[in-house]
Amino acid sequence: MIRFWPHLDEEQYMIRTDSVSELYRYYFGNLDELYRDEASIMYTESDPRYFRMFIPLTFYHSPSREFFKLELDTLLVKDPWKERKEILTYYDPFEIAARKKRTSDQALFALYLDRADLIVTTEDRIKRLRGFQERPMEKRPKRNVIDLFRADLPDGPRFTEVDMVIRKPNFWVRSGEFSVQMTQNYISDNWYKGGESNNAFTSYLKLNANYNDKEKVQFDNMLEMKLGFNTLPSDTVHKYLINSDLFRITSKLGIQAASHWYYTLSGEFNTQLFNSYKANDPKLVSAIFAPANLLFAIGMDYKLKNNKIDLSVILSPGAYNIRYVGNSKVDETKFGLEEGKKFLHDIGSKFQTTLTWKIISSIRYETRIYYFTNYEKIETEWENTFDFALNKYLSTKLFVHTRFYDDIARKEGQGRVEVKELLSFGISYKW
């Protein structure tokens, strides 16, 4: 060993000899075990990096490039710490791969020089080979789908009995909501501030049937019904008074024009179902089909829907409204009709916004803004509902309804803005 490394001191010599023993055990240890014990062959680890040495001899480019490569470090002064650095990186996985590649390159290059006659192919030729064997596609005669279920075919029946269920895509989405709310207030006759006991009851039903083909067409339909009444001991004429009565059907057909915009044809019909009176007054104020409104409009609809917001804004430059008062006991002038007339025809413009906002999981806000004008008068409604869900079936609702009609006869001193508010607690269910 001293003959090969005369420049090494004792410490460097020990490091070098240790590295030689490590290299020997790594490259030839398994082979020694094979000669000593044939049973150990099953424990011998194979290394795929040496595959080029054991397949039919092939001429590769890398052995020649490795042999003729100019090593600059051989022209410089040798680093005395080079051997120590090599040992420190001995177990580096990248160094191991590079070392094994150099070893196989050296063996192959020596074989090229001594036995070039054993070379059977080249690296370029192997790269041009395909990795699979091409086979001609077998052409089979086309068959009708019905023939697959016939029993008289030459190859016999495919199926004896088949239960097949074909489901067409359903673009309809149906939903609903029902609630029953009530309030109760009791005041004794001798209460020091006075007052009057009363009870109130209100119910609400909403049904939706919406069509969406996920491409261009949307067809939305909604039915709303509200009924509410209260009792007042001071009213000696009526046992109860209607304070909320609504029957409304809306339909909207939209064809997509842009991302959130739709060409829209909409229609709405609304009336009430029961007779309405004022306290201690037998005169009929309103009744079924007195009044009744039928509205058609054409325009654009902007829609936005996500997990929290469901918004629709309709802009209709062309709208046609028909109002009908079919009960002779109802004063038609309170609804904008001329005395003795039963129909009112208005042509104008319409603006309508509906919004459902899920503020948090237990609080929901719904609003509807309606505006119609025939360019001489305006009709405006703003409905607001705050729904506080206590659990799946119990909820508290706050309803505020504001109206402004500037073409209705009013008593002196009365304003044109009408407001109705109702706070109630009860049962609510959605599906």
Disulfide bonds with the S-S distance in Angstrom:
none
